[in-house]
């Protein structure tokens, strides 16, 4: 089918929610369009998929029907993922998969238009996929299928799956699912599965995007910086984006700008405090310096609140030495 658009579309939910740990978060939806279409190119598909993995905390991968082992051969984007991402300098080996689980998204496989029951001997479609499709020890697997299974289970921190029945057998309904006037004609089982997905799969898994440093989360400002840096890296032929290096650039830029702003604040505030009061005694200068320094350090800490103590320590020390 010919897609109407190509690339990644972004939409921000207007209302914030709280995750299972009580943190207030903003949900940003990234919709990749045109992958595997008749007009798409493999290199473009790989870049879109790679960028989606680098930016997301949850990856929803959807396909039609119940997949079989041979269908893994078509997951070329997943098969080559380990060749297109370097997550930490010096880990282009088996340790890379361990590190990947810290920064790559939770993988949820959505099976669309499923009319078959759960295969005999399996408790769920997740169980079926794990034992029959993603079992990399199966001798009947091709090398590409084995690699795809290995990447899904080794690179992503967790895996789940859910099957959706067809919303309707009528094209007029399927093409207008968002129209309130057709809701009473939508398959009730499809609607109940949507609710199951929201309450049991999606919302319990929602969490902020993790950075490569322990205790750090990607804010809106951080996401904007990562998008720009990753796109630049992916558009260089043969280049492999490095998550750790990219995040370090953002940390250094954020801390550097916070230090610069705080130093300027110090200069302006101190000039205002001593204006028309020179000469003055040392105690007055010392008190003014202490008060302004505390104000500037607090400004720095506010600007770098999303970063860990280890990341900002050196920059904070430089600021305190100056002030």
Secondary structure by P-SEA (a helix, b strand, c coil): cccccccbbbbbccbbbbccccbbbbbbbbbbcccccccccaaaaaaaaaaaaacccbbbbbbcccccccccccccccccccccccccccccccaaaaaaaacccbbbbbbcccccccccccccaaaaaaccccccccccccaaaaaaaaaaacccccccccccccccccaaaaaccccccccccccaaaaaaaaaaacccccccccccccccccccccaaaaaaaaaaaaaaaacccbbbbaaaaaaaaaaaaaaaaaaaaaaaaaaaaaaaacccccccaaaaaaaaaaaaaaaaaaaaaaacccccccaaaaaaaaaaac
